[in-house]
Amino acid sequence: MASSKWLDAHYDPVANLYTFTSCVALADLHGDGENKLVVGDLGTGLCNMKLKVYRGTGLLSENTLLDLPTGLVSFLMEQHEPRTPAVAVASGPFIYVYKNLRPYFKFTLPPLEVNPLEQDLWSQAKEMTLPSVPTLMDVTGQFDVEFRITVACRDGNIYILRRDSPKPKYCIELSSHPVGLVRIGKNVVVGCAQETLHGYTQKGKKLWTTYLPAPVTTMGLMDLPCRGFQAVLVALSNCEVIIKTPVRDHTLIICFGRYGREDGTLIMTTKGGGLIVKILKRTAVFDERDTAPGPPLAQSIRLNVPKKTKLYVDQTMRERENAVAMHRAFQMDLSRLRLAAARAYVKALESSLTPMSASLSEPLKMNAVVQGLGPSFKLTLNIQNTAASRPVMNLAICFLYDEKLYSMRTAFFKIPLLVPGLNYPIDTFVECLSDKGISDIIKVFVLREGKSAPLLTAHINMPVSEGLALN
């Protein structure tokens, strides 16, 4: 679709990708500026578990995993340049580290004793109790400064925990069970089972509700730092992804970020194991709106007003004491300005200095165009009759110029009958006689037979002849 914001980069319905959101990552594995797609494929659940790496639209490499992958991240493990990230895969009781797409290290998780400091932190976290089993969680902030934990539970409620509060600080009661949770700034977007999308503040205040055409299957965050834009991607069971991105199957995984050399790339996997790659158009425009009701948020931003200086205070006191006199002086100057403008306008009409004729019997409009580098110039006059239905005839054009500086093949000629609404170009040639790099004004007069006053007058500022300077 021409109106779509996305470009269809790749679609492979038989890619055989079955994975979780936690097992998908985008990383520059070779340090060449191109991000690759790293996927921990579940296979059938019993066999064919593999670590697959995609570059562009093709499969770059794959490694066999011995157990189901549960998580995948990329990280920097070396300090020397070039710093290329490695891939860590959590699979069973092991963590496999791959470097340069090859097995590099296997770490077995031992049953070690818990560090006392860590035990203390877990004890503090244990003190935060919830009334139901959590299913979705979002964490923001720092533990030792200030943090918020947003938890969606099986009882259909969302609880918000804050620092130093063993019980939930806020509770959001939903009309149906939550199936997706995404945080955008200080707001939380929740997708519910009853085909609805809700927006809440971090204090639990409801901002808006959007009704969807189909149930939600998964949700993701769309972040474009280069444009300062954030949005929520919602995959529906009717084979659609909001923001209005049609797909051919139920979407299970959404990943947005830099893929290859494109910053705005949307990667999705479908229920049938297909792989879809879409690129956000550089000309895509999104309607950014404030999520809070009422006046826009920009009104609540305090302006950085500088402190009042002594000069400002003195001027303010002067305006208060002499307000009447200053107003009278302003009105006097304004009246003089209006009078001077009116006199200049009348003088221009009387001397026909305007590009449009003031006569009602011969309503004309003229403009001039000069072409060429010199010493020969082509002068084109465009004359138009602006009357409704009456033609104009018996007109002539006369040029006035310095004969020591310029010469013209024809300095006076008659104008044919001017039909209303048509543009009549009249060409003539001007020759520059001076080699000193100076220019002058050529005056153009549109005359009517039997009248001494011109109908139109134009002053053409001739350019400096560059041809003589080159010679």
N, C-alpha and C positions, 0 to 999 in steps of 0.2 A: 504494500500500500504506500502511495506517495506521501500520505499524511502521517505515517508511522514515524516514531522517534528512533526506531531500531533498524539496523541492517542485519539481514540474515547471513551470518558468516559461515556457519557450518551446521549440518544436521545429519546425524548418523543413527538411524533407528535400530541398528543391530550392533551397537558398540558393546553391549553386554556389561554395563556398569551398574552394580548394585552396591550402594554404600550409604554412609551416614554423613550428616553435615560436618561432624567432628573429624571425619576422615578425608576431607577435601582441603587443599591449600594451594595458593598461588605463590611461587617463589622463583627468583632468578638463580637457578642452580649452576650456571656456567659463568656468571659475571659478565655477560655480553649485553646486558640491558634488556633482555627479553625474558619475561616471566613465563614459566612453564606451569602446567596444571598437573598437580600430584594427587593421585587418588588411591586410597586404600580400598581395593575391591573385595567385597565379601564373597564373591563367587556364588556357589550353591549353598553356602553355609557349612558344608562338610569338606569340600575340596575346591580347587581352583582359586584359593585366596591369593591375590597378587597385589604388588605395589606397581601401579601403572603411572607413567609419565607421558603427558601429551605436549607436543610442541606444534603450535598452529592447529592444523586440522588432522595431523597424523600422530600415531602412537610412536613415541621416541624409544621407550624401553619398558620392560616389565621384569619384576623379580617375584619369585614365589615366596609366599608367607606360609609359615607352619601352623598358624592359628588365626582365628578371626581377629581382624584389626578393630580396635576400639577407639583409637585416637591417632592423629597425625599432625605434626607441626614441623616447621622449618626454623633453623636457628643457626647462628654464627658460632663456630667452635674454635676459630683461629683468629689471631690478631694481625698476622702479616698480610700484605696486599698480594694479589687481589683477594678480597674476602668473599668467598663463595659459601653460601649456606649449605648445611647438611640437613638431612631429613631424619626425624625420629618417629618411629612407628611403635605404638603400644599394641602388643599382640600376646594374649595369654599372660603368663607371669614374666614376660621379657619385654625389654625395650630394644628394638633394633635400630641402629644408626647407620644410615647410608650416606656415603660421601662420593661425589662424582658418579652417582647412580650405581654404586657398587657397595656390597656389604662391607662395613668398616668396623663395627663394634657391636657386641651383644652384651647387654647388661641384664643380669638376673636380679629381680627384686627380692632381697633377703629379708627374713623375719627379724629385723633389727629392733632394738629397744627404742622407744620414742624419746626424742630429746626432751629434757625437762621444759625448755622454753616453748617447744612446739606443743607439749602436753598441756601447758598453761593456756596457750592460744586455743587449743581444741576444747579445753574445759570452759573457756569463756564463750566459745561458739555453741557449746552444748547447752549453755544456760538459755539460749534463745529458743524457746519452744514454740511450736506451731500446733494449731488445733486439728490439722489434717495432714495427709501425706503430700509432700510437694511433688510436682510434675515438671514445672518450668521455673527457671531461675535466671535473674539478671542482677549483676553486682556492679556498682560504680563507687568510686572514691577510694580512699586509702584507709587501711585498718587502724593505724595509730593516729589518724587525723580526724576524718569524718567519712562515713560510708553509708550506703543504703543498699539493702538487699530486697529485691522485689521477687516474691515467690507466688506462683500460681499453684493452688492445691486442688485435690480431687473433690473437695466439697463445693467447687464452683466459685470460690472466692480468691482474691488476690491480697496478700498480706505484705506490708512494707515494714521492714525492720531497720532501725537506726542504731547508731552507736550508743552504748550504755543503756539499752532498753531490752530487757530479757523477753518482753512480750511484744507482739506487733504494735507499731505505733499507729498505723492506719490500716483500714480494711476496706476493700472494694468488693461489693457484692454484685456478681454478674447474673444475668438472666439465664445463662447456659454455661456449660463447661468450657474453659479456655483451651484452645488448640495451638496458639502461637503467641509469642511475647517478644516484642522488640522495643528497645529504648532509643529515642531520638532526643538528644539534649536532656532537658529536664522533664520531658513528657514520655509516657509509656503508651504504646499502641498494642491492643489486645485483640486477637481474632478468636471469635467464639464459634461454638458448634452450630448455633442457629443462624448461620450465614450473615453474621454481623461483624463489624469492625468498630472498636471503641477507642477513644483517645482520652487519657487521664493525665493529670499532673502528678508529680511525685508525692503530693500530699493526699491523693485519692479523689481530687475534684474532677468530675466528668466534664470534658470539653466538647465532644462531638460524637456522633454515631453515624456510620455508613452501612447501608444495607447492600449486601453482595448478591450476585445472581446465582451463586453456587457455594457449597461448603468449602472451607479453607483446608488445604492439605499441608502447607508449610509457609513460613514467612522468613524474610531476610531483610537486611539493611542495605540500602543503596547510598553510598557516600561518595561525593565528588568534591574533594577539597579544592581542586583547581577552579571550580565555579562557586564554592561556598554553598553547596546544595546537598540536602539530605532528603531521602524519601524511604518509604516502606514498600518492599516487594511482597506481594501476596499471591501465592499460587492457589488456584481454585480447581475443584474436581471436574469442571466442565471444559478442561483443556485450555484455560486462559490464565495469564499472569498479569496482574495489575502492577505496573502501569501498562495497560492495554497492549500486551505482547502475546499474540495468539501462538499457541503451540499445538502439537499433534497428539499429545498423550498427557496423562496425569503427571504433574510435576511433583517430584519428591525432594530434590535437593536444589537449593538456590545458592549461588556464590557470585558475588559482584566484586570486581577489583581490576587490577592491571594484569592483562594477559597478553603476552608478546610485547608489543610496543603501544598497545591501546590502553589508556587509563580506564575508560568506561566500558568494560566487557561484562556481560551477563552470561554465566555458565549454569546450565540446568541439566539434571538427569531425570528421566521419566520412569514411570512404573514398569514399562517394558524393557528397561535397560538402555534406552537411547540417550544420546549426548547432543545437546543443543548449545550453540555458541552464538550470541548476538552482540553486536557492537552498537553503542549509543552514538547517534549522529552528532557531529560537532555543531550542527545548526539546530539541534533540538532545544526547544524553549519550554520551560516548565512554569506554570502559574504558581508562584510562591505566595502563600497566604499565611497570616498569623493563625495559629491554632486556637488561641484564646478568644472567647467571645468578647463583644464590646469594641471599644476603640482599639486601633492598632497598637502593638507593643512599642512602636517607635515614640509614641507620646510619653511613655513613662521613662525614657532615657534622659538623664539629666545632662544639660548642655554645659560644656566647659567654659563658663563665663569668667573672664579675667576679673581681678579685683578692681574696684573703683579707684582711679588715680586722683590726685589733687586737682589736676587740670580738668578732669571730668566733673568733679564736684563744683569747681568754680564756674564752668560753663553752664551747669544745671541751675545754679543760683542766678546767673546772669539772665538765662531764659525766663526764669520765674519773675524776676523783677522788671524785665523789659519786654514782656510778651506782646503787649499791644503795639509798641513801636516796631518790633521785629516783624509782626504780621503785616503792618501797614507798608513797611519797606518791601516785603516780599510781594505783596499785591501790586505795588507800584512797578517793581521790576518785571513782574509777569505781564502787566498791561503794556509796558514798553516793548517787551519781546514780541507780543502779539501784533503790535502796531508795526514794528520793523518787518515782521514776516509778511504782513498784508501788503505793505508798500513794495517789498521786493517781488511779491507775486504779481501785483498789478503792473509793475515795471516790466517784468518778464512777458506778460501778456501783450502789453502795448508794443514792445520791441520784437515780438514773435521769437523769443529765445527758447521757448519750450519745444520739446520734440513732438508735441501734439498741437494742432491748430485750434485756436479759440473761436474761430468763425463758425457759425451755425450753417452757413451756406456752403462752405468748403471744409468739412471735417476731415482732416488728414493726419496721418501718423508716419513718422520717418525715423529710421535708424541707419547708421553707417558702419561699414566693415572695411578695414584696411588689411590687405594681404601682401606678403612679400618681405624680403630682407633688404632690398635696396640694391642699386640706386633706383630701380624701377618698382613702383608700387601699383597694385590694383585696388581702386577705390570703388566699392559697391554701395549704392544707396537703395534701401528698401522702402518704397513708398506704398501706403495703403490708404484706400478710401474707406473711412469708418461709418459712412452714412448707411441708412437702412436700405434704401432702394433708389437713391438718386445718384447718377454718375457725375463725375467732375471732369471738365475739359478746359482747354485753353490755358494750360499751365506751362511754366518754363523753369529751368534750374540754372543758377548762375554761381560760379565759384570765385571767391576773392582770396588771393594769396600773394606772397612775396615773390615777384617775378625773378629776383636775383637768386632765390633759393630753390624755387620749384618751377617746373614747366608742365603744362597739361596739353594733351592733344586736342581736347574739346573743353573749353571753359564755359560754354553756354550752349544749351540745346533745349528743345521743346519736349514736353512729356505727352505721351499719347493719352487717349481717353481712359480714365480710371474707373473700372467697374467696382461697385461696392463689394467689400469682403476679400478681394484678391490682392496678393502681394506682387508688386512690380519691381523687379531688380533692375537697376540702371548702373552700368559699368562704365568706368573711365580709367585712364592710366595717368599716373603722376610720376615725373622724373625729377630726382633730386640732383641739383647742379653743384652743390657744395661738397667739398671733401674734408671739411673741418669737423665732421661729426656733430653737427647741430641740427635741430629740428624746429619747426614752427607750427602755427595753427592755420588750417585752411577753413575758411568760412563758406557755408553752403546756404543759399537763399532759394526758397521756392516762391516764385512770383506768379501773379495773376495779370493777364494782359489788361492794360488800362488802369492799373493801380500801382502806386509808387511804394507802398508799404508791403513788405514780404508777408506771405502767409506763414511760413516756417523758417526758422534760422537754426543752423547747427554749427558748432565749433568742433572740428576734428583735430585732435592732437596727433600729429604725425609722428611715427617712431623715427629713431635715429637710423640712418642708412648704414647697415653693417656690411653691405657688399663693397663699399669703397674702402672700408678699413681692412678687409681681407685682401683686396687688390694692392 
